[in-house]
């Protein structure tokens, strides 16, 4: 609260400027260092919400129907600089499906890893090409998401997370990993790479999908070594 203020642009002078002036007048210091201005949340057609028009979307109703994470992810993804946010419930339905994808991918992984645990380190010389590839994509995603969050580009962070988890991880790597997960496979460390990728992907997703990622991360074998209690306090992944 004392470093960044997040608010709509419509009250920049009416409220934000007055907060700065009051802080400078009474304390000699600005109450915050940076201001992140979001667009106004409008209905799906871009019309300002109004009770008289009957186009108001109640956040509690949206959370009840689509889940808190889907609502949060949608708002973050639509927060592009310089534009208002057209809030279409159908988009939330799509990102609720994304949450289901994350859940099912984690459930599949947990059913296949046996006694494996999230590794503290990996010998990359032992890894086959699919494992090297997904770890490379994971590292690139960590770098792009970190840079986007530093610049308050929540839309870009969400876009990169969505494409990594749905396309790179689910559509490609899980399919490539299946032969290596079969009994008798000679591919090394496939289970460990699967768990490590899941662990770091969930930690990257946590700021925008906190409830789902906490629930799933707690089920990953070996997560206690990263943090004994919660994903909230686990280190944010960095590129390697």
N, C-alpha and C positions, 0 to 999 in steps of 0.2 A: 504493500500500500504506500510506502514512503519512497518508492523508486519509480514505479510505473502506474499510471492511471489509465484504465480502459473505459472508454465512454463513447457515446454517439457524437457525431460532429454538430448536431443541432443545438447542443448546449455549450459549445466551445466558449462563447463569450458570456452567456447568461450564468454559467456556473463555474467552468474550469478557470477562466481568466480571473474571476473573483476569488477563487481558492488560492491562486498564485499571489494575488495582491494582498489578501488577508495574511497569508503566511509571511510574505516579505515585510508587511507592516508590523506585525506583532512579534515575529521571531527573527527577522532578518534573513530567513532562509526560505527557499522554495519548498513547498510540501512534497514535491516529487520531481524526478529528473526528466522523465519522458512521458508523453501522452500517446496512447494508441487509440486512434479514432476508427470506430467501426461504422459501417453503413447502417441505415435504419432497417429494421426487420419489417418487411411488407408481406402481403399475401402472394399467392403463386402468380398472380397477374401483374404484380408490381404496384398494386394499389395500397396506399397507407391504411393500416388497420383502424377500424372505427366501429364502435358498438352500434351506431345508427345504421351503418352499412351492413352489419351482420357478418363481417369477414374477419373477426378476431379469432385467433387461435390461442386457446388456453394452454400454457406450458404443461400444467398438470395433466390435462387430457392427452396431450401428445406423449408424455412420459408413460402414462398408463397404457397407451395403445402400442407404442413403438419401443419403449424402454429408454432409460436416461442416457445410455451410451449412444444410441442411434440419434437422439435429438442433439446431443452435444457434438458428435462427429459431424452431423449435417451442418450445424451452425458454424463450426470451425472451418469446414471445407468451403462454405459459401462466402467466407469473410475475405473477399478480394479487395485490395485497396481501391478507393475511389468509386465504389459502387454499393448500392443498397443490396439487402439480402432478400431475394424472393423466396419465401419459405413455403415450399410445396411438400405436403405430407407424403406424396408418392416418393420423393427423394429419401425421406426417412425410412420408408418401407424397404428401399433398396439397401440402405446402410444397416438396417436390422438384419437383412439377409447376409451382409458382410459379417456381422457379429456371429450369425449362425455358422458361417464358413470358418471363422476362427475357432469356434467351439468344436466343430466336427473335425477339423484338422488336428487340434490338440488331442481330442479323444482317440483318433486313429493312431497318433504317435504314441500315446501312452499304452495303447494295446499292443504295440509292436516292440517296445524298447527293452522289455524284460527287466533285468537287474541293472541296466545301464543307468548312469547318472550324468548330470551336467558336468562336463570336464572343466577342470581349472585351467588346463592348457592342452594343446594338441600338437602332435608331431606332423606337420604338414607334408613331410616327405612320404608319409604312409597313405595319404589321401588320394583317392581316385579323382578323375576329372569332375564328376558331378558334385562331389563334396567341395572341391576347390572353388567351383563356379558359384555355388550358393553362398559360401562364406565371402567371396569377393563381392557379390551383389549385396549381401548384408552390410558389409563395410561401406560400400558406396551409399547405401540408403541411410546408414547412421550419419555419414558426413553431410548428406543433403538435408536430412531432417534437422540436424543440429544447426546448420547454417540458416535454414528457413525459420526456425524458432527464434534464433538470435535476432532476426530481422522482422519478427512479428508477422511473418508470412505463414500463418496457420493453414491457409488454403494449400500452399505448396507442400507443406509437411504432410498434411492429410492425403494429398494426391500421391505422394511418393510411398507412403505407408500402405495405402490401398493397393497400388500396383505391385509393390513388393510382395505383400502377403497373399493376395489373390492370384496373381500371375506367376511370379518367380517361384514362390514357395509352394503354393497349393497346386497350380496347374502343371508346373514343371518339375520342381525338385522332389515333391512327394512321389510323383510317378516314377522318376528316375531312381528314387531310393528303394522302391518296393522290391526289386530283385536282390538288392543288398541286404534286405531285412529278412529274407527267407533263410530257414535253417540250412546250414552247409555252405552259405555264400562265402567266397574268399575276399570280398571287399571289406576293408578294415574301417572301423570307427564310424560306420554309417549311423548307428544308433546314437552315438555321442554327438555327431554333427547335427542330427535331427533335433536332439534336445537343446543343444547350444543355440541353434538358430531360433527355435521356439522361445527360449528364455530371452534372448536379446530382442527378438521381434515384439514380444509382449511388453518388455520394458520400454521400447520405443513407442509403442501404441498407448502406453498407460496415461500420458497427459490428456489424450483425447477420448479414450475409452476406459475410464478408471475402474469401473465395477467388474466388467467382464475380465479384464486382464488380471486384476487381483485374484479373482476366483480361480482362474486357470493356472496362474503362476504358482499358487499355493499347492497345486497338484503335481508340479514338476519334481521328479526325484533329484535331490541335490540342491534345490533352491536355498536351503538353509545356510549353505556356505557363502552365498552371496549376500543375504541378509536374513537373520533368524526370524523376523516377524512379518515384514510387509514389503511389497514391491514398491510402495511409496518412497521408502528410504534406500532402496537398492540403487547402486550407481547407474547413471544414464549411460547407455552404450556409446562408445567412441569408435571411430574408424581405426582399422589396423592395417 
